[in-house]
Amino acid sequence: MAIIFITGANKGLGHEAARRLVELGHTVLLGARDAERGRSAATALGVRFVRIDVTDDASVTAAAADVAGHEGRIDVLVNNAGINHRKADPGSITGADALGVFDTNVAGAVRVTAAFLPLLRESADPAIVNVSSGMGSLAFTHDPNRAEGNVVAPLYAASKSALTMLTTMYAKALPDIRVNAADPGYTATDLNGHNGFQTVTEGTDAIVALATEGPGAGSGRFVDREGDIGW
């Protein structure tokens, strides 16, 4: 069984993925920025809480040191922490808005991955799962028959596109580690005001599948609950 660290896991997709992975027998470390909510969620699931704010270098470093001191390694890192941004009018979007979204959704994954690489390299079969979105897909956002084709969310979509490309590049740069991106699909969570048509369990299918793949599974892929997809 694997040791799996999940960021942003006190609610939504991260929490449900943690619940399902625990149910499968894995050791889950629940990462969250809010200590009270994180501890409450971890207690409910019977897992260990590790405080981590993915936008803060010191917090990320401290979280990695915490895991190094307790578990000594992780087998899977799930970069799940993310924020939405609801402004659609380019005239109202500011540079500060963009920096805030990218700081969490992209730079956050960069910070956490860098800090946890030494712990992943202690694993016999390490993997990274970046929770991206079909909102970052050129094909999906141009398809009027898909939910992604009918939503205008410039900063969120751009950040998820960047995260998917980061996955591709990291897969090339880290041949000893599987690095893949998950598209949860349009799932009802706090992030979208519970407007998605999928349940949170359905939304975690791709995350759980990538987190539990065996040795030899591919790297640099974009995967939804039906399997590998294009971009």
Residue, then its C-alpha position, 0 to 999 in steps of 0.5 A: m500500500a502507498i503513502i499518499f500526500i494530498t494538498g487541499a484535502n479538507k473538502g471537495l475533490g481532495h477530501e473525497a479522494a482521501r476518503r476513497l484511498v483510505e478505503l482502499g487501504h492506503t496511508v493518506l496524509l491530508g494537507a490543508r491550509d486551514a489548521e482547524r478544518g484540516r484537523s477536523a477533516a483528518t480526524a473524520l477520515g482517520v488520517r494524519f493532518v499536515r498543514i500546508d499553504v501552497t502559496d507560502d514557501a516556508s509552509v511548504t518546506a515545513a510540510a515536507a520536513d514534517v513528512a520526512g520526520h514522520e513517514g520518511r517518504i511518500d509514494v504519491l503526491v496529489n497536487n489538488a489545491g486550487i482556487n477558482h476565479r469568477k470574473a469573465d470580463p477581461g476589462s475587469i480582470t487585473g494583474a493582481d487577479a492573475l498572479g493570485v490564481f496562478d500562485t495557487n494553481v500553478a506555482g503552488a504545484v511547482r513549490v510542493t513538487a520541488a519540496f517533496l521530490p526527495l521524499l518521492r525518490e525514497s519510493a520504489d514507485p513514485a508518482i505525481v498527480n496534478v489535478s487539472s481540468g478540461m477547462g484548460s483544454l483547447a478542444f474542450t473549450h471550443d466544443p459547444n456540446r461540452a460544459e467547458g465550451n459554455v463557460v467563460a473563466p479566463l484565469y481559471a482556464a489559463s491556469k489549468s492549461a498551464l498546469t497540464m503543460l507543466t505536467t508534460m514538461y515534468a514528465k520529460a524532466l523526471p523520467d524516474i517518476r510518473v507525472n500525470a494530470a487528472d481532469p475531474g470533469y464538471t463536478a459539483t463542489d464549492l469551487n463552482g457553487h455546486n453547479g456540476f452534474q457529476t458527484v464528487t465521487e465521480g469527480t475523483d475517479a481519475i485522481v484515484a485511478l492515477a494514484t493507484e496505478g502500478p509500476g510501468a503505467g505511462s507518464g505525461r498523460f491527461v486522464d479523465r474518468e473514462g481514460d486518456i484524453g487529448w488536449 
